[in-house]
Amino acid sequence: MGGVLSSKQSGGIGVEMALAKAKDIVSSERVVVFSKTFCGYCTRVKQLLNELGAQYKVIELDVESDGDAIQSALLEWTKQRTVPNVFISGKHIGGCDAVTAAHSAGKLVPLLTEARALAS
């Protein structure tokens, strides 16, 4: 039964490696949602993207073996501690509030269209 400390001591990756991994994922995917399976705000964002027909990559941080390190790396990179942490075309969009606000303002669909993330 490993706690947070023991998982980091027994093979967990460092923040530098996690940051490189996160940046690699973000640069290779049109839309990325860093999420947690139990997070209602994450579910809301994924449902919205599904309703819009968007293609996106989900990284469930509570399932990934290096999820804690990736979340720490995202905090360092984006200054956002919480999930969901959404990127479109490599650009940090933000969390649930930012994504839903962009949608309400009519800006989300154009971002997804420009990223070629919407099924035609």
VMD Tcl script that builds the backbone (N, CA, C; Angstrom):
set m [mol new atoms 360]
animate dup $m
set s [atomselect $m all]
$s set {name element resname resid chain x y z} {
  {N N MET 1 A 0.844 -1.182 0.000}
  {CA C MET 1 A 0.000 0.000 0.000}
  {C C MET 1 A 0.882 1.235 0.000}
  {N N GLY 2 A 1.056 1.790 -1.159}
  {CA C GLY 2 A 1.938 2.937 -1.276}
  {C C GLY 2 A 1.188 4.228 -1.113}
  {N N GLY 3 A 1.760 5.099 -0.347}
  {CA C GLY 3 A 1.230 6.449 -0.244}
  {C C GLY 3 A 1.880 7.302 -1.308}
  {N N VAL 4 A 1.614 8.575 -1.269}
  {CA C VAL 4 A 2.175 9.489 -2.256}
  {C C VAL 4 A 3.692 9.455 -2.208}
  {N N LEU 5 A 4.255 9.449 -0.994}
  {CA C LEU 5 A 5.707 9.469 -0.858}
  {C C LEU 5 A 6.344 8.211 -1.432}
  {N N SER 6 A 5.803 7.056 -1.082}
  {CA C SER 6 A 6.430 5.820 -1.539}
  {C C SER 6 A 6.320 5.645 -3.045}
  {N N SER 7 A 5.220 6.123 -3.653}
  {CA C SER 7 A 5.111 5.975 -5.100}
  {C C SER 7 A 6.131 6.853 -5.804}
  {N N LYS 8 A 6.449 7.988 -5.228}
  {CA C LYS 8 A 7.450 8.850 -5.841}
  {C C LYS 8 A 8.841 8.277 -5.638}
  {N N GLN 9 A 9.053 7.589 -4.537}
  {CA C GLN 9 A 10.360 7.009 -4.269}
  {C C GLN 9 A 10.574 5.741 -5.078}
  {N N SER 10 A 9.516 5.008 -5.382}
  {CA C SER 10 A 9.677 3.717 -6.048}
  {C C SER 10 A 9.358 3.808 -7.529}
  {N N GLY 11 A 10.160 4.563 -8.245}
  {CA C GLY 11 A 10.045 4.568 -9.685}
  {C C GLY 11 A 9.198 5.675 -10.270}
  {N N GLY 12 A 8.653 6.557 -9.463}
  {CA C GLY 12 A 7.931 7.684 -10.014}
  {C C GLY 12 A 8.897 8.582 -10.775}
  {N N ILE 13 A 8.403 9.202 -11.853}
  {CA C ILE 13 A 9.309 10.049 -12.632}
  {C C ILE 13 A 9.355 11.439 -12.025}
  {N N GLY 14 A 10.407 12.156 -12.310}
  {CA C GLY 14 A 10.559 13.509 -11.803}
  {C C GLY 14 A 9.720 14.492 -12.593}
  {N N VAL 15 A 9.583 15.685 -12.045}
  {CA C VAL 15 A 8.782 16.726 -12.686}
  {C C VAL 15 A 9.364 17.092 -14.048}
  {N N GLU 16 A 10.688 17.093 -14.180}
  {CA C GLU 16 A 11.305 17.456 -15.459}
  {C C GLU 16 A 10.900 16.470 -16.549}
  {N N MET 17 A 10.969 15.175 -16.226}
  {CA C MET 17 A 10.562 14.154 -17.210}
  {C C MET 17 A 9.066 14.235 -17.491}
  {N N ALA 18 A 8.287 14.494 -16.453}
  {CA C ALA 18 A 6.836 14.600 -16.623}
  {C C ALA 18 A 6.485 15.816 -17.480}
  {N N LEU 19 A 7.212 16.910 -17.292}
  {CA C LEU 19 A 6.978 18.111 -18.091}
  {C C LEU 19 A 7.293 17.835 -19.556}
  {N N ALA 20 A 8.390 17.152 -19.807}
  {CA C ALA 20 A 8.750 16.793 -21.187}
  {C C ALA 20 A 7.669 15.900 -21.795}
  {N N LYS 21 A 7.166 14.955 -21.012}
  {CA C LYS 21 A 6.118 14.055 -21.494}
  {C C LYS 21 A 4.843 14.836 -21.804}
  {N N ALA 22 A 4.432 15.720 -20.887}
  {CA C ALA 22 A 3.219 16.514 -21.088}
  {C C ALA 22 A 3.351 17.389 -22.330}
  {N N LYS 23 A 4.495 18.036 -22.502}
  {CA C LYS 23 A 4.699 18.902 -23.661}
  {C C LYS 23 A 4.706 18.094 -24.954}
  {N N ASP 24 A 5.253 16.882 -24.903}
  {CA C ASP 24 A 5.249 16.018 -26.076}
  {C C ASP 24 A 3.823 15.627 -26.455}
  {N N ILE 25 A 3.019 15.285 -25.470}
  {CA C ILE 25 A 1.614 14.920 -25.725}
  {C C ILE 25 A 0.873 16.108 -26.320}
  {N N VAL 26 A 1.037 17.274 -25.697}
  {CA C VAL 26 A 0.328 18.475 -26.150}
  {C C VAL 26 A 0.738 18.854 -27.575}
  {N N SER 27 A 2.018 18.694 -27.889}
  {CA C SER 27 A 2.482 19.085 -29.228}
  {C C SER 27 A 2.090 18.081 -30.305}
  {N N SER 28 A 1.773 16.845 -29.916}
  {CA C SER 28 A 1.454 15.827 -30.914}
  {C C SER 28 A -0.042 15.580 -31.089}
  {N N GLU 29 A -0.867 16.239 -30.294}
  {CA C GLU 29 A -2.323 16.060 -30.372}
  {C C GLU 29 A -2.993 17.408 -30.632}
  {N N ARG 30 A -4.095 17.372 -31.338}
  {CA C ARG 30 A -4.819 18.620 -31.631}
  {C C ARG 30 A -5.494 19.186 -30.385}
  {N N VAL 31 A -6.105 18.301 -29.609}
  {CA C VAL 31 A -6.791 18.703 -28.375}
  {C C VAL 31 A -6.425 17.685 -27.300}
  {N N VAL 32 A -6.022 18.202 -26.140}
  {CA C VAL 32 A -5.660 17.337 -25.020}
  {C C VAL 32 A -6.417 17.792 -23.781}
  {N N VAL 33 A -6.988 16.825 -23.082}
  {CA C VAL 33 A -7.657 17.086 -21.809}
  {C C VAL 33 A -6.940 16.247 -20.751}
  {N N PHE 34 A -6.228 16.924 -19.855}
  {CA C PHE 34 A -5.671 16.248 -18.682}
  {C C PHE 34 A -6.806 16.227 -17.674}
  {N N SER 35 A -7.144 15.042 -17.193}
  {CA C SER 35 A -8.388 14.819 -16.476}
  {C C SER 35 A -8.164 13.863 -15.315}
  {N N LYS 36 A -9.202 13.675 -14.531}
  {CA C LYS 36 A -9.258 12.598 -13.535}
  {C C LYS 36 A -10.625 11.950 -13.669}
  {N N THR 37 A -10.662 10.644 -13.553}
  {CA C THR 37 A -11.887 9.896 -13.831}
  {C C THR 37 A -13.048 10.276 -12.916}
  {N N PHE 38 A -12.752 10.710 -11.707}
  {CA C PHE 38 A -13.797 11.003 -10.727}
  {C C PHE 38 A -14.205 12.475 -10.693}
  {N N CYS 39 A -13.629 13.285 -11.551}
  {CA C CYS 39 A -13.839 14.735 -11.519}
  {C C CYS 39 A -15.054 15.144 -12.349}
  {N N GLY 40 A -16.037 15.731 -11.690}
  {CA C GLY 40 A -17.245 16.188 -12.379}
  {C C GLY 40 A -16.976 17.282 -13.396}
  {N N TYR 41 A -16.041 18.175 -13.100}
  {CA C TYR 41 A -15.707 19.244 -14.041}
  {C C TYR 41 A -15.059 18.666 -15.295}
  {N N CYS 42 A -14.248 17.632 -15.116}
  {CA C CYS 42 A -13.622 16.943 -16.248}
  {C C CYS 42 A -14.693 16.287 -17.110}
  {N N THR 43 A -15.642 15.635 -16.458}
  {CA C THR 43 A -16.742 14.985 -17.174}
  {C C THR 43 A -17.507 16.007 -17.989}
  {N N ARG 44 A -17.737 17.170 -17.419}
  {CA C ARG 44 A -18.483 18.231 -18.113}
  {C C ARG 44 A -17.775 18.662 -19.390}
  {N N VAL 45 A -16.457 18.852 -19.300}
  {CA C VAL 45 A -15.679 19.273 -20.467}
  {C C VAL 45 A -15.677 18.176 -21.529}
  {N N LYS 46 A -15.486 16.930 -21.103}
  {CA C LYS 46 A -15.483 15.823 -22.060}
  {C C LYS 46 A -16.850 15.671 -22.724}
  {N N GLN 47 A -17.933 15.857 -21.958}
  {CA C GLN 47 A -19.281 15.784 -22.535}
  {C C GLN 47 A -19.484 16.893 -23.568}
  {N N LEU 48 A -19.025 18.092 -23.257}
  {CA C LEU 48 A -19.148 19.210 -24.193}
  {C C LEU 48 A -18.387 18.909 -25.483}
  {N N LEU 49 A -17.158 18.444 -25.353}
  {CA C LEU 49 A -16.367 18.111 -26.541}
  {C C LEU 49 A -17.033 16.992 -27.342}
  {N N ASN 50 A -17.593 16.014 -26.652}
  {CA C ASN 50 A -18.312 14.929 -27.331}
  {C C ASN 50 A -19.533 15.458 -28.080}
  {N N GLU 51 A -20.289 16.352 -27.426}
  {CA C GLU 51 A -21.478 16.935 -28.055}
  {C C GLU 51 A -21.106 17.711 -29.312}
  {N N LEU 52 A -19.953 18.353 -29.287}
  {CA C LEU 52 A -19.497 19.129 -30.441}
  {C C LEU 52 A -18.883 18.239 -31.518}
  {N N GLY 53 A -18.663 16.969 -31.195}
  {CA C GLY 53 A -18.053 16.050 -32.151}
  {C C GLY 53 A -16.549 16.212 -32.267}
  {N N ALA 54 A -15.937 16.729 -31.229}
  {CA C ALA 54 A -14.495 16.971 -31.261}
  {C C ALA 54 A -13.706 15.687 -31.051}
  {N N GLN 55 A -12.584 15.606 -31.731}
  {CA C GLN 55 A -11.626 14.528 -31.507}
  {C C GLN 55 A -10.603 15.067 -30.514}
  {N N TYR 56 A -10.347 14.317 -29.453}
  {CA C TYR 56 A -9.413 14.798 -28.438}
  {C C TYR 56 A -8.772 13.621 -27.730}
  {N N LYS 57 A -7.651 13.906 -27.116}
  {CA C LYS 57 A -6.897 12.904 -26.340}
  {C C LYS 57 A -7.135 13.206 -24.863}
  {N N VAL 58 A -7.486 12.172 -24.111}
  {CA C VAL 58 A -7.677 12.328 -22.669}
  {C C VAL 58 A -6.545 11.609 -21.949}
  {N N ILE 59 A -5.942 12.290 -21.014}
  {CA C ILE 59 A -4.959 11.687 -20.123}
  {C C ILE 59 A -5.572 11.710 -18.731}
  {N N GLU 60 A -5.963 10.535 -18.243}
  {CA C GLU 60 A -6.580 10.422 -16.915}
  {C C GLU 60 A -5.456 10.311 -15.886}
  {N N LEU 61 A -5.183 11.400 -15.201}
  {CA C LEU 61 A -4.033 11.471 -14.299}
  {C C LEU 61 A -4.130 10.525 -13.110}
  {N N ASP 62 A -5.359 10.158 -12.714}
  {CA C ASP 62 A -5.504 9.228 -11.596}
  {C C ASP 62 A -5.299 7.778 -12.025}
  {N N VAL 63 A -5.182 7.534 -13.320}
  {CA C VAL 63 A -4.961 6.196 -13.847}
  {C C VAL 63 A -3.498 6.018 -14.271}
  {N N GLU 64 A -2.890 7.086 -14.745}
  {CA C GLU 64 A -1.496 7.042 -15.200}
  {C C GLU 64 A -0.559 6.823 -14.012}
  {N N SER 65 A 0.442 5.973 -14.196}
  {CA C SER 65 A 1.387 5.701 -13.108}
  {C C SER 65 A 2.177 6.957 -12.726}
  {N N ASP 66 A 2.367 7.861 -13.677}
  {CA C ASP 66 A 3.106 9.099 -13.414}
  {C C ASP 66 A 2.171 10.315 -13.352}
  {N N GLY 67 A 0.897 10.064 -13.074}
  {CA C GLY 67 A -0.098 11.137 -13.060}
  {C C GLY 67 A 0.197 12.257 -12.078}
  {N N ASP 68 A 0.670 11.908 -10.884}
  {CA C ASP 68 A 0.992 12.948 -9.895}
  {C C ASP 68 A 2.109 13.842 -10.407}
  {N N ALA 69 A 3.126 13.237 -11.013}
  {CA C ALA 69 A 4.252 14.013 -11.546}
  {C C ALA 69 A 3.795 14.878 -12.717}
  {N N ILE 70 A 2.924 14.340 -13.565}
  {CA C ILE 70 A 2.410 15.133 -14.693}
  {C C ILE 70 A 1.594 16.306 -14.168}
  {N N GLN 71 A 0.776 16.080 -13.150}
  {CA C GLN 71 A -0.024 17.180 -12.606}
  {C C GLN 71 A 0.882 18.254 -12.005}
  {N N SER 72 A 1.947 17.853 -11.328}
  {CA C SER 72 A 2.909 18.826 -10.793}
  {C C SER 72 A 3.600 19.587 -11.926}
  {N N ALA 73 A 3.922 18.878 -13.003}
  {CA C ALA 73 A 4.557 19.516 -14.157}
  {C C ALA 73 A 3.606 20.508 -14.817}
  {N N LEU 74 A 2.323 20.136 -14.916}
  {CA C LEU 74 A 1.335 21.047 -15.493}
  {C C LEU 74 A 1.183 22.306 -14.660}
  {N N LEU 75 A 1.239 22.159 -13.344}
  {CA C LEU 75 A 1.178 23.323 -12.460}
  {C C LEU 75 A 2.347 24.254 -12.736}
  {N N GLU 76 A 3.532 23.672 -12.860}
  {CA C GLU 76 A 4.727 24.471 -13.144}
  {C C GLU 76 A 4.601 25.170 -14.500}
  {N N TRP 77 A 4.071 24.462 -15.491}
  {CA C TRP 77 A 3.979 24.962 -16.864}
  {C C TRP 77 A 2.852 25.977 -17.033}
  {N N THR 78 A 1.662 25.657 -16.517}
  {CA C THR 78 A 0.474 26.467 -16.800}
  {C C THR 78 A 0.027 27.339 -15.630}
  {N N LYS 79 A 0.600 27.090 -14.462}
  {CA C LYS 79 A 0.194 27.764 -13.217}
  {C C LYS 79 A -1.221 27.365 -12.801}
  {N N GLN 80 A -1.719 26.262 -13.370}
  {CA C GLN 80 A -3.045 25.740 -13.024}
  {C C GLN 80 A -2.874 24.420 -12.298}
  {N N ARG 81 A -3.391 24.345 -11.091}
  {CA C ARG 81 A -3.265 23.153 -10.259}
  {C C ARG 81 A -4.359 22.125 -10.551}
  {N N THR 82 A -5.507 22.598 -10.996}
  {CA C THR 82 A -6.691 21.742 -11.086}
  {C C THR 82 A -6.851 21.089 -12.458}
  {N N VAL 83 A -7.699 20.064 -12.483}
  {CA C VAL 83 A -8.139 19.452 -13.728}
  {C C VAL 83 A -9.627 19.748 -13.894}
  {N N PRO 84 A -10.117 19.777 -15.109}
  {CA C PRO 84 A -9.404 19.494 -16.337}
  {C C PRO 84 A -8.425 20.609 -16.688}
  {N N ASN 85 A -7.412 20.227 -17.420}
  {CA C ASN 85 A -6.422 21.172 -17.932}
  {C C ASN 85 A -6.396 20.931 -19.437}
  {N N VAL 86 A -6.940 21.875 -20.190}
  {CA C VAL 86 A -7.233 21.671 -21.604}
  {C C VAL 86 A -6.292 22.486 -22.490}
  {N N PHE 87 A -5.836 21.820 -23.563}
  {CA C PHE 87 A -4.985 22.449 -24.574}
  {C C PHE 87 A -5.616 22.224 -25.941}
  {N N ILE 88 A -5.612 23.276 -26.761}
  {CA C ILE 88 A -6.067 23.169 -28.148}
  {C C ILE 88 A -4.976 23.751 -29.033}
  {N N SER 89 A -4.535 22.980 -30.008}
  {CA C SER 89 A -3.441 23.379 -30.915}
  {C C SER 89 A -2.204 23.804 -30.139}
  {N N GLY 90 A -1.926 23.101 -29.059}
  {CA C GLY 90 A -0.744 23.401 -28.264}
  {C C GLY 90 A -0.885 24.587 -27.331}
  {N N LYS 91 A -2.035 25.261 -27.391}
  {CA C LYS 91 A -2.258 26.443 -26.562}
  {C C LYS 91 A -3.075 26.070 -25.331}
  {N N HIS 92 A -2.610 26.529 -24.173}
  {CA C HIS 92 A -3.330 26.260 -22.931}
  {C C HIS 92 A -4.623 27.067 -22.910}
  {N N ILE 93 A -5.747 26.355 -22.775}
  {CA C ILE 93 A -7.057 27.003 -22.717}
  {C C ILE 93 A -7.467 27.233 -21.266}
  {N N GLY 94 A -7.248 26.233 -20.424}
  {CA C GLY 94 A -7.593 26.351 -19.011}
  {C C GLY 94 A -8.450 25.190 -18.562}
  {N N GLY 95 A -9.278 25.453 -17.577}
  {CA C GLY 95 A -10.114 24.425 -16.981}
  {C C GLY 95 A -11.540 24.478 -17.486}
  {N N CYS 96 A -12.425 23.888 -16.727}
  {CA C CYS 96 A -13.830 23.793 -17.098}
  {C C CYS 96 A -14.455 25.167 -17.324}
  {N N ASP 97 A -14.224 26.082 -16.399}
  {CA C ASP 97 A -14.812 27.425 -16.537}
  {C C ASP 97 A -14.333 28.113 -17.806}
  {N N ALA 98 A -13.047 27.998 -18.110}
  {CA C ALA 98 A -12.495 28.652 -19.303}
  {C C ALA 98 A -13.056 28.028 -20.582}
  {N N VAL 99 A -13.175 26.706 -20.592}
  {CA C VAL 99 A -13.687 26.019 -21.776}
  {C C VAL 99 A -15.162 26.352 -21.992}
  {N N THR 100 A -15.959 26.292 -20.928}
  {CA C THR 100 A -17.387 26.583 -21.079}
  {C C THR 100 A -17.607 28.070 -21.402}
  {N N ALA 101 A -16.780 28.949 -20.855}
  {CA C ALA 101 A -16.884 30.379 -21.183}
  {C C ALA 101 A -16.537 30.612 -22.656}
  {N N ALA 102 A -15.503 29.927 -23.141}
  {CA C ALA 102 A -15.129 30.053 -24.555}
  {C C ALA 102 A -16.276 29.567 -25.438}
  {N N HIS 103 A -16.933 28.493 -25.012}
  {CA C HIS 103 A -18.067 27.973 -25.793}
  {C C HIS 103 A -19.230 28.968 -25.770}
  {N N SER 104 A -19.543 29.501 -24.612}
  {CA C SER 104 A -20.644 30.461 -24.486}
  {C C SER 104 A -20.387 31.722 -25.303}
  {N N ALA 105 A -19.113 32.097 -25.426}
  {CA C ALA 105 A -18.741 33.297 -26.180}
  {C C ALA 105 A -18.599 33.013 -27.680}
  {N N GLY 106 A -18.862 31.763 -28.078}
  {CA C GLY 106 A -18.759 31.418 -29.488}
  {C C GLY 106 A -17.328 31.254 -29.976}
  {N N LYS 107 A -16.385 31.041 -29.060}
  {CA C LYS 107 A -14.968 30.939 -29.437}
  {C C LYS 107 A -14.434 29.511 -29.465}
  {N N LEU 108 A -15.130 28.577 -28.823}
  {CA C LEU 108 A -14.612 27.213 -28.734}
  {C C LEU 108 A -14.671 26.483 -30.078}
  {N N VAL 109 A -15.809 26.556 -30.763}
  {CA C VAL 109 A -15.947 25.858 -32.044}
  {C C VAL 109 A -14.919 26.371 -33.053}
  {N N PRO 110 A -14.710 27.694 -33.182}
  {CA C PRO 110 A -13.661 28.149 -34.095}
  {C C PRO 110 A -12.264 27.636 -33.711}
  {N N LEU 111 A -11.966 27.560 -32.413}
  {CA C LEU 111 A -10.675 27.009 -31.983}
  {C C LEU 111 A -10.547 25.550 -32.388}
  {N N LEU 112 A -11.604 24.790 -32.180}
  {CA C LEU 112 A -11.593 23.374 -32.542}
  {C C LEU 112 A -11.540 23.192 -34.059}
  {N N THR 113 A -12.229 24.059 -34.793}
  {CA C THR 113 A -12.213 23.999 -36.255}
  {C C THR 113 A -10.816 24.303 -36.777}
  {N N GLU 114 A -10.213 25.349 -36.254}
  {CA C GLU 114 A -8.849 25.718 -36.650}
  {C C GLU 114 A -7.857 24.606 -36.341}
  {N N ALA 115 A -8.095 23.892 -35.249}
  {CA C ALA 115 A -7.219 22.781 -34.852}
  {C C ALA 115 A -7.509 21.523 -35.672}
  {N N ARG 116 A -8.548 21.580 -36.522}
  {CA C ARG 116 A -8.981 20.421 -37.312}
  {C C ARG 116 A -9.365 19.251 -36.398}
  {N N ALA 117 A -10.042 19.593 -35.304}
  {CA C ALA 117 A -10.451 18.597 -34.320}
  {C C ALA 117 A -11.925 18.253 -34.410}
  {N N LEU 118 A -12.631 18.893 -35.324}
  {CA C LEU 118 A -14.054 18.589 -35.494}
  {C C LEU 118 A -14.247 17.710 -36.707}
  {N N ALA 119 A -15.048 16.679 -36.547}
  {CA C ALA 119 A -15.362 15.797 -37.681}
  {C C ALA 119 A -16.152 16.586 -38.706}
  {N N SER 120 A -15.761 16.452 -39.957}
  {CA C SER 120 A -16.454 17.236 -40.982}
  {C C SER 120 A -17.669 16.540 -41.528}
}
mol reanalyze $m
mol bondsrecalc $m
mol representation Tube
mol addrep $m
